[in-house]
Amino acid sequence: METKKQKPSRSIFRKIKNVSISFFCDLGRYAKTNVLFLTFVLTSLINAILLRAVTVKNIFDISPILADTAVILLVGSIGYILKPKNQFKYFLVFSIIFTLICVVNSVYYNNYVSFASFSLLKSSTQLLGVTDAVVENVMETKDFMFLFQIVVLIFVHCYLKKKGYYNKVAEVEVGKERLLNTVVMGLIILGFFISTLTSTDIGRLNKQWNPNLIMMKFGAYTYQFNDLFATLKSEINPLFGYDEAAKAFREFYSVEKERETNEYTDIFKGKNVLVIHAESIQNFLLETSFNGEYVTPNLRKLASEGLYFSNFYAEESVGTSSDSEFTYSTSLLPASRGTVFVNYFDRNYPSIQKLLKEKDYYVFSMHGNNCTFWNRNAAHMSLGYDKFYCHKESYNLDEKVGLGLSDKSFFRQSTEIIKQIKEEHSKFYGTLIMLSNHTPFNDDGKAYSDFDVSAKYTVVNEDGTEEDKVAPYLEGTKIGYYFKSAHYADEALGEFIESLDEAGILDNTVLVIYGDHDAKLKKSEYNKFYNYNPETDSLLDEADPNYVKVDYYQYELNRSVPFIIWTKDKKYQKTVDEVMGMIDVLPTLGNMLGIYNKYALGTDIFSLKEGEQNVVVFPDGNWLTNTMYYSRSKEEVKLLNAEETVSTELVEKNKAYAEQLISISDSIIVHDLIKKIGKENENKGE
């Protein structure tokens, strides 16, 4: 009897169906017995995606998702070593850690458009001196959303415990097997992630110069754990890598530059110098006015009467003001990890201060804040200052504005000290660090609220009569308080210059003023400033032809700060539009004062050859010329004049130059190369 054969296709479908049912049943059983682990994995991954959503915006990029998933699985797998009833404690600890990573980085990005580093922990005591600024600026409502992970994990744990879940799981769970399987899965995902990387990506992770780019490519947890490793490495780095760093240093300085001369050489040789470190003053303030009154009339006057570098940029990193002081003084970039003033203050750095001391100058610094803030009491001595006049040790703290002694009182009292110095020393160089224009910008305890940032305008009525009206404009906003604060600082500066003149100090003194960094205002703060319509008391629509969109590049370019060199005789009046960084001050100003530092990484701006463009290198790897701005995180060039073109070769040349400058500067700082190589040369009789 012939049997009927079953159709092969039906048999195959049945097998696929059975396999699928088996797979989903196994998956279901796995999910039922791994609820806590899966909760930890999913909430950790969601938080990492949310962090990128509110910062770098690349929500759907697969690479960071793979990286974060791999890290979460590998970290979570360790929980299987513990018994089910004890796993909650492990997952809770890492949920708190992962949540903190997201919260801290969200807060840090809000204020600095970058991500936090463990290297900041050594500088974290500095926050104690600016508690008001921290409270005012850090937390936003969205920063609390990351706490959901902890809440969900606790809720799930309580529910599972109530249902007797842990006792049931203990009967079926084989910890070692699940540990192994989870590790294997994590490594597989990690392998997929690694396959998406290029050698350039891996190099960036190793150097960690640009946190934004690493976050975008490697995800939140890889970034933070790599940052921890890099920070620990930086602590012991002076013990390793010296030979490679020394070799690169020797090659970089193999051809010793000779001091170039130009029309500004020695023009201020032998003169006294007073340097004003102008807290958070930006260039655009000089051109901003409200109802016919300029925000900074004194700075405008000084800029018109002296050498004004209108395209000048601070190159600070996480050390903000202290970084600017360091770069200004030494022509080296800030440290890639931590801050020089805290982590590497005890190195040998040729500086303006030391070079002038060799020419019999008395060199001093002044500040109304705590002497230990940013470790200045130690760092200033390392830079070569003879004395640091600071806080209650040298000042009567009679008037507070913002974080401490008001600029007006500080300048009044400093004038008396400078008079005494002038009597005792034939030549002097002094740095005065302003304070009142420090964030937070609000009306709490400030003494500058009388400056008007409203908008006054006139309307013509139907009967032809004119009516004056006032719209609130920037009153009550953070940027409005910034303008008020800057106006107060400018007033204090004007009074200081008058008092110096009355004391006869300006007759043989060069006044140098630089903004230490931008105000760290968020892009959103500029929206009302640029797009306010007083007649409707509302913002322009984006479709309006007069609407100004503050994009990434406009925001970065707007961070320029003033650099002014002024003398009472107004002999040197010129606006210099060439881009210039803080690193270029020592070569430029030093040439005027008759000093030279062969290790300076900057450029004398007046010695540029015809057709040559200066390159301003920022610590995160971005760079700027007169024609283009390069964003390392975006890996793109923004042409500053759309009609111009630039060659790929020039872009690659500038990229290589920027990386070399950052690397050499960092090696000098970490390994104290100027001191060590100098000793080696002395021993060789060079």
Secondary structure by P-SEA (a helix, b strand, c coil): cbbbbccaaaaaaaaaaaaaaaaaaaaaaaaaacaaaaaaaaaaaaaaaaaaaacccccccaaaaaaaaaaaaaaaaacccccccaaaaaaaaaaaaaaaaaaaaaaaaacccbbbbcccccccccccccaaaaaaccccccccccaaaaaaaaaaaaaaaaaaaaaaaaacccaaaaaaaaaaaaaaaaaaaaaaccaaaaaaaaacccaaaaaacccaaaaaaaaaaaaaaaacccccaaaaaaaaaaaaacccccccccccccccccbbbbbbbcccccccccccccccccccaaaaaaaaaccccccccccccccaaaaaaaaacccccccccccccccccccccccaaaaaaaaccccbbbbcccccccccaaaaaaacccccccccccccccccccccccaaaaaaaaaaaaaaaaaccccbbbbbbbccccccccccccccccccccccccccccccbbbbbbcccccccaaaaaaaaaaaaaaaaaaaaaaaaaacccccbbbbbbcccccccccccccccccccccccccccccccccccccaaaaaaacbbbbbbbcccccbbbbbcccccccaaaaaaaaaaccccccccccccccccccbbbbbbccccccccccccccccccccccccccbbbbaaaaaaaaaaaaaaaaaaaaaaaaaaaaaaaaaaaaacc
